[in-house]
Amino acid sequence: MRFEAGIYDDISNADYHASEGISKSGLDLIAKCPKKYWHKYINPERMEKEQSDAFLIGQATHTAILEPEK
């Protein structure tokens, strides 16, 4: 998904993470260790991470609080 550069306050969590831009978590990881960022997000041989129960609960909580219309 592609967005014009800017600040968006009405984007869904799914669209945010599907976009080509860099996330806040990604920026934090680059600041801490650029090599870890490369391995996690850019490395073409990286393994896809399975979503944990904690992640799914967090995603549901995010949606319920910040996107209740869904």
Buried (B, 14 or more C-beta within 10 A) or exposed (E): EEEEEEEEEEBBBEEBEEBEEEEEEBEEBBEEEEEEBEEBBEEEEEEEEEEEEEEEEEBEEEBEEEEEEE
